[in-house]
Amino acid sequence: MDPLEFQLDHHSADLGPGKQLAPVRARNMIFRTGKGVKLSSSRRLENIYLVAVGIRPSSMFHPESIEEMLAVHDLARKLGLGMVVRKCGTLVYKVFLFGREKEELAFRIPDLYETMGFKEFIVAQITIANLTGKFLDYPKCCVESFIDHLMHATDQDQEAHDRLILDRNPDPGAFFVERFVPCNIGCMYAIAEGERILGGLRRLEPELAEIYLKLRTEHMEDFRSGRILREKAARDKLLSVPFPEPGWRGEDGN
């Protein structure tokens, strides 16, 4: 896909799912060494491979560049995966990958722009959080917690960071995919989802299961070290999140 075409209309990158490859062929295509844009282990394993072999029905990631998005687009097309790109502000993108089970829901995910007023922005954020949580099969408690933080202008990522700092020996099990933040660092539903993914990998590719275990620890450490908070602050700066309008009152009346 041409980068200029994508920048003029990011919806031109939308793909419907096709016939998916057998697991062995998908693995070889995703993990083979090749020239071009380098994709991280998390991107290849959690965002692409898990969906390509049906362990997860969908995934989402924040891309680092247009080149990365187009590299994933090329892989998705070859693998028979669906893909949509949505804006969260003029300069911030989210990429969603999926199989047929999530196709209808994927194309309902809207763009979000900073030109919205504050109330409209919050409503849109809540709508997207609900849609994204359902699309990604995130635990209901974690989605509800995220929305509650939105409504009260607090930060679930900050809360996870603070709790991890206080815990001397935290279990990374709840951080089952990159950038996912559980409602609490010991969420039993998030841990169960991570164990389900691990079991699927052990049946298909034991070597990849070991890599996945290391990635979960890295995801937890990204929150614990403050890396996620720094990246989020950088995205919010690009997004230029609007300040509350005079007279705005949240759900609790403040």
Secondary structure as UniProt FT lines:
FT   HELIX           3..8
FT   HELIX           10..13
FT   HELIX           23..31
FT   HELIX           41..42
FT   HELIX           43..49
FT   HELIX           50..52
FT   TURN            53..54
FT   STRAND          58..61
FT   HELIX           66..79
FT   STRAND          82..88
FT   TURN            90..91
FT   STRAND          93..98
FT   HELIX           100..102
FT   HELIX           103..106
FT   TURN            107..108
FT   TURN            114..115
FT   HELIX           118..136
FT   HELIX           140..151
FT   TURN            152..153
FT   HELIX           156..166
FT   HELIX           172..174
FT   TURN            178..179
FT   TURN            185..186
FT   HELIX           188..204
FT   HELIX           206..225
FT   HELIX           227..239
FT   TURN            246..247
FT   TURN            251..252
//
